Amino acid sequence: MAQLPESDQRTLRLGGMAVAAILLSAGLLTVNEKARAAEQRLADRQAQLADLPMQLAELRRGGGLGASAELPLLTLARQVGELAGAVPEVEAGADGSAKLQLTAVPFDTVLEMVATLEAAKVDIRRLRLDAAGGGRVNAALELAPRRS
């Protein structure tokens, strides 16, 4: 480069700076586009989260678990428990029944689950409640296969 005339050296330097500026601008534009896309995804997820309480309330009212729901009994039992705010231990019975165990859940939660299961036309063969203290109970439910 030292052997080139001064004007060619200046042209090469200016060209190099122009190429660097173009590459830097392209990189910044790419980063900016990705940031905007991430902001849009975040806004979409925040909107979904804002709607979640209303959707959960509707499901708790039985809108998503009515008699027309064609879920297997074990899946239905697990979903009813989770929608009520409890995480039941679910076990399959030999005759198509299901057994649920709930530990230290609020009594109101058990009532809500029973109402939802009845709305879904599930027979409750047995329900055993033991006091766990502080308005909480341990519950054991045995569910029969759905009636039509």
SESELO-277794 format. One record per atom (N, C-alpha, C): x, y, z; residue in three letters. Coordinates in steps of 0.02 Angstrom, whole numbers, padded with zeros to 5 digits, always signed. Each point is the difference from the previous one (the first is absolute). Layout:
BEGIN
XYZALA/...
end
This chain:
BEGIN
+00041-00059+00000MET/-00041+00059+00000MET/+00044+00063+00000MET/+00059-00005+00029ALA/+00045+00057+00003ALA/+00025+00018-00070ALA/+00000-00046-00047GLN/+00025+00013-00067GLN/-00052+00036-00043GLN/-00063+00002+00022LEU/-00053+00033-00040LEU/+00006+00076+00007LEU/-00022+00035-00051PRO/-00001+00073+00006PRO/-00047+00022+00056PRO/+00011+00060+00025GLU/-00038+00028+00055GLU/-00075+00001-00014GLU/-00021+00016-00058SER/-00072+00004-00017SER/-00031-00070+00003SER/+00036-00052-00023ASP/-00027-00069+00003ASP/-00005-00023+00073ASP/+00050+00018+00040GLN/-00002-00019+00071GLN/-00060+00032+00035GLN/-00012+00063-00015ARG/-00058+00035+00028ARG/-00065-00033-00022ARG/-00004-00018-00063THR/-00060-00033-00027THR/-00011-00067+00035THR/+00053-00039+00010LEU/-00006-00064+00034LEU/-00023+00009+00073LEU/+00029+00050+00034ARG/-00021+00014+00069ARG/-00074+00019+00003ARG/-00020+00045-00044LEU/-00070+00020-00001LEU/-00046-00059-00017LEU/+00021-00040-00047GLY/-00040-00060-00019GLY/-00005-00048+00059GLY/+00057-00010+00035GLY/-00001-00045+00059GLY/-00046+00026+00054GLY/+00001+00067+00012MET/-00045+00029+00050MET/-00073-00006-00022MET/-00012+00007-00065ALA/-00068-00006-00025ALA/-00026-00072+00009ALA/+00042-00049-00016VAL/-00019-00070+00008VAL/-00013-00015+00074VAL/+00043+00025+00045ALA/-00009-00011+00072ALA/-00066+00033+00023ALA/-00014+00060-00025ALA/-00062+00034+00020ALA/-00061-00038-00025ALA/+00003-00026-00061ILE/-00056-00039-00027ILE/-00010-00063+00041ILE/+00054-00036+00015LEU/-00007-00062+00040LEU/-00026+00015+00070LEU/+00023+00053+00031LEU/-00023+00019+00066LEU/-00074+00018-00002LEU/-00021+00038-00050SER/-00071+00018-00007SER/-00044-00061-00010SER/+00023-00047-00042ALA/-00038-00061-00012ALA/-00006-00041+00064ALA/+00054-00004+00038GLY/-00003-00036+00063GLY/-00048+00033+00050GLY/+00002+00065+00004LEU/-00045+00035+00046LEU/-00073-00008-00021LEU/-00013+00002-00066LEU/-00068-00010-00024LEU/-00026-00070+00017LEU/+00043-00050-00008THR/-00019-00068+00016THR/-00016-00007+00074THR/+00043+00027+00043VAL/-00012-00003+00072VAL/-00064+00037+00018VAL/-00011+00057-00032ASN/-00061+00038+00014ASN/-00062-00038-00020ASN/+00001-00034-00058GLU/-00057-00040-00022GLU/-00014-00057+00049GLU/+00053-00033+00023LYS/-00009-00054+00047LYS/-00028+00025+00066LYS/+00022+00058+00022ALA/-00026+00030+00062ALA/-00074+00017-00007ALA/-00019+00027-00058ARG/-00071+00015-00011ARG/-00042-00063-00001ARG/+00025-00052-00031ALA/-00036-00064-00001ALA/-00008-00028+00070ALA/+00053+00005+00040ALA/-00003-00024+00070ALA/-00050+00042+00040ALA/-00001+00065-00011GLU/-00048+00043+00035GLU/-00071-00018-00019GLU/-00012-00016-00064GLN/-00066-00019-00022GLN/-00021-00067+00031GLN/+00046-00049+00003ARG/-00016-00063+00032ARG/-00016+00011+00074ARG/+00037+00043+00032LEU/-00012+00015+00071LEU/-00069+00032+00009LEU/-00017+00046-00043ALA/-00066+00032+00004ALA/-00056-00051-00011ALA/+00009-00045-00048ASP/-00050-00052-00012ASP/-00009-00045+00060ASP/+00056-00020+00031ARG/-00004-00044+00058ARG/-00030+00036+00060ARG/+00014+00064+00007GLN/-00031+00038+00055GLN/-00076+00005-00011GLN/-00021+00008-00062ALA/-00072+00001-00014ALA/-00032-00067+00015ALA/+00035-00054-00017GLN/-00026-00067+00016GLN/-00005-00010+00076GLN/+00051+00023+00036LEU/-00002-00006+00073LEU/-00055+00042+00030LEU/-00014+00057-00030ALA/-00054+00043+00026ALA/-00068-00035-00008ALA/-00008-00039-00053ASP/-00063-00036-00012ASP/-00005-00065+00040ASP/+00055-00024+00027LEU/+00001-00064+00034LEU/-00048-00004+00059LEU/-00004+00050+00044PRO/-00047-00007+00056PRO/-00073-00009-00023PRO/-00020+00035-00052MET/-00069-00009-00025MET/-00010-00069-00029MET/+00049-00026-00036GLN/-00005-00067-00029GLN/-00002-00053+00055GLN/+00041+00009+00051LEU/+00001-00047+00056LEU/-00066+00001+00038LEU/-00028+00060+00010ALA/-00065+00005+00034ALA/-00054-00036-00040ALA/+00002+00007-00066GLU/-00049-00034-00042GLU/+00007-00075+00004GLU/+00062-00024-00001LEU/+00011-00072+00007LEU/-00022-00025+00069LEU/+00012+00040+00051ARG/-00021-00020+00067ARG/-00076-00004+00006ARG/-00034+00042-00037ARG/-00074-00003+00001ARG/-00026-00061-00037ARG/+00044-00037-00030GLY/-00021-00061-00034GLY/-00008+00008-00075GLY/+00015+00058-00026GLY/-00008+00012-00072GLY/+00043-00046-00041GLY/+00059-00018+00024GLY/+00045-00043-00038GLY/-00004-00073+00019GLY/-00039-00016+00053LEU/-00003-00069+00023LEU/-00071-00025+00006LEU/-00043+00023-00043GLY/-00070-00020+00004GLY/-00010-00072-00021GLY/-00063-00020-00004ALA/-00016-00069-00017ALA/+00023-00019-00070ALA/+00010+00049-00043SER/+00020-00015-00068SER/+00074-00013-00007SER/+00039+00015+00053ALA/+00072-00011-00004ALA/+00013-00075-00001ALA/+00033-00023-00050GLU/+00013-00072-00009GLU/+00071-00017+00024GLU/+00016+00017+00061LEU/+00065-00014+00027LEU/-00002-00066+00038LEU/+00054-00038+00000PRO/+00003-00060+00043PRO/-00008+00022+00073PRO/-00026-00045+00040LEU/-00015+00016+00070LEU/+00062+00024+00038LEU/+00057-00032-00010LEU/+00061+00021+00036LEU/+00021+00070-00020LEU/-00004+00015-00064THR/+00019+00067-00024THR/-00048+00052+00027THR/-00065-00016-00002LEU/-00051+00046+00025LEU/+00011+00012+00075LEU/+00013-00052+00038ALA/+00011+00007+00072ALA/+00060+00044+00014ALA/+00054-00012-00036ARG/+00061+00040+00010ARG/-00013+00074-00018ARG/-00035+00012-00055GLN/-00013+00068-00021GLN/-00046+00036+00049GLN/-00050-00035+00025VAL/-00046+00031+00048VAL/+00039+00021+00062VAL/+00044-00044+00023GLY/+00041+00017+00059GLY/+00045+00059-00013GLY/+00033+00001-00057GLU/+00046+00055-00015GLU/-00037+00065-00010GLU/-00059-00002-00031LEU/-00039+00061-00010LEU/-00025+00027+00067LEU/-00011-00043+00048ALA/-00023+00022+00066ALA/+00059+00025+00042ALA/+00060-00006-00026GLY/+00058+00025+00036GLY/+00035-00053+00042GLY/-00017-00063-00011ALA/+00032-00055+00037ALA/+00036-00045-00050ALA/+00047-00037+00025VAL/+00036-00048-00042VAL/-00014-00069+00029VAL/-00051-00034-00027PRO/-00019-00065+00029PRO/+00047-00056-00023PRO/+00006-00049+00044GLU/+00032-00063-00020GLU/-00056-00042-00029GLU/+00007-00021-00063VAL/-00053-00036-00034VAL/+00024-00071-00014VAL/-00045-00047+00014GLU/+00017-00070-00009GLU/-00059-00034-00036GLU/+00016-00043-00047ALA/-00053-00035-00038ALA/-00023-00061+00038ALA/-00066-00012+00000GLY/-00028-00060+00029GLY/-00008-00053-00053GLY/-00009-00062+00022ALA/-00004-00056-00048ALA/-00063+00003-00042ALA/-00054+00028+00027ASP/-00064+00000-00035ASP/-00012+00065-00039ASP/+00052+00038-00014GLY/-00008+00062-00037GLY/-00011+00060+00046GLY/+00002-00012+00065SER/-00009+00054+00048SER/+00066+00037+00009SER/-00004+00053+00039ALA/+00061+00040+00016ALA/-00002+00018+00074ALA/+00058+00002+00030LYS/+00006+00021+00070LYS/+00043+00062+00003LYS/-00024+00050+00036LEU/+00036+00063+00008LEU/+00018+00007+00074LEU/+00061+00023+00012GLN/+00022+00016+00067GLN/+00021+00073+00000GLN/-00027+00038+00046LEU/+00017+00070+00008LEU/+00025+00010+00071LEU/+00055+00034+00007THR/+00030+00010+00066THR/-00001+00074+00018THR/-00029+00014+00057ALA/-00001+00068+00029ALA/-00024+00052-00049ALA/-00059-00011-00029VAL/-00030+00049-00045VAL/-00057+00035+00036VAL/-00016+00061-00020PRO/-00057+00034+00031PRO/-00065-00039-00012PRO/-00043+00001+00049PHE/-00064-00035-00005PHE/-00040+00025-00060PHE/+00002+00065-00013ASP/-00036+00028-00057ASP/+00025-00029-00066ASP/+00064-00016-00004THR/+00028-00029-00061THR/-00032-00068-00013THR/-00008-00040+00053VAL/-00031-00066-00007VAL/-00073+00008-00024VAL/-00036+00048+00030LEU/-00069+00012-00022LEU/-00003+00021-00073LEU/+00046+00042-00021GLU/+00002+00023-00070GLU/+00014-00059-00046GLU/+00045-00045+00020MET/+00015-00058-00041MET/-00060-00046-00005MET/-00035-00011+00056VAL/-00059-00044-00001VAL/-00053+00029-00047VAL/-00012+00065+00004ALA/-00049+00031-00044ALA/+00019-00006-00074ALA/+00064+00009-00015THR/+00023-00005-00069THR/-00006-00071-00025THR/+00017-00049+00042LEU/-00007-00070-00020LEU/-00073-00019-00011LEU/-00044+00024+00043GLU/-00071-00013-00009GLU/-00025+00031-00065GLU/+00023+00060-00016ALA/-00020+00033-00062ALA/+00024-00039-00061ALA/+00056-00035+00008ALA/+00027-00041-00054ALA/-00029-00070+00000ALA/-00052-00011+00042LYS/-00035-00064+00003LYS/+00045-00058+00022LYS/+00043+00014+00049VAL/+00043-00051+00029VAL/-00030-00019+00067VAL/-00010-00065+00012ASP/-00025-00023+00064ASP/+00057-00003+00051ASP/-00015+00025+00059ILE/+00049-00004+00054ILE/-00023-00057+00046ILE/+00037-00056-00002ARG/-00019-00058+00040ARG/+00012+00013+00074ARG/+00059+00026+00015ARG/+00019+00012+00070ARG/+00036+00067+00004ARG/-00011+00032+00056LEU/+00036+00062+00015LEU/+00017-00001+00074LEU/+00063+00001+00016ARG/+00022-00001+00069ARG/+00039+00064+00014ARG/-00019+00034+00054LEU/+00033+00062+00021LEU/+00028-00009+00069LEU/+00062+00021+00009ASP/+00032+00002+00066ASP/+00026+00070+00010ASP/-00011+00027+00060ALA/+00023+00068+00015ALA/+00076+00002+00000ALA/+00027+00052-00032ALA/+00072+00010-00003ALA/+00020+00063+00038ALA/-00050+00036+00027GLY/+00013+00061+00039GLY/-00002+00062-00043GLY/-00022+00055+00031GLY/-00001+00064-00035GLY/-00047+00004-00058GLY/-00058-00035+00003GLY/-00048+00002-00055GLY/+00020-00044-00059GLY/+00051-00040+00010ARG/+00024-00045-00053ARG/-00018-00072+00017ARG/-00007-00040-00052VAL/-00019-00070+00009VAL/+00044-00045-00044VAL/+00004-00062+00020ASN/+00028-00052-00043ASN/-00061-00036-00029ASN/-00002-00008-00065ALA/-00058-00029-00032ALA/+00020-00060-00042ALA/-00043-00050+00001ALA/+00008-00058-00043ALA/-00066-00009-00037ALA/+00003+00000-00066LEU/-00060-00008-00041LEU/+00008-00062-00043LEU/-00053-00038-00006GLU/-00002-00055-00048GLU/-00054+00016-00051GLU/+00020+00004-00062LEU/-00045+00019-00054LEU/-00018-00060-00043LEU/-00063-00006-00017ALA/-00024-00053-00044ALA/+00004+00026-00072ALA/+00001-00044-00048PRO/-00002+00023-00070PRO/-00062+00043-00012PRO/+00004+00042-00049ARG/-00055+00047-00015ARG/-00065-00035-00015ARG/-00052+00033+00021ARG/-00067-00022-00019ARG/-00022+00040-00062ARG/-00044-00026-00038SER/-00021+00036-00061SER/-00060+00042+00012SER/
end
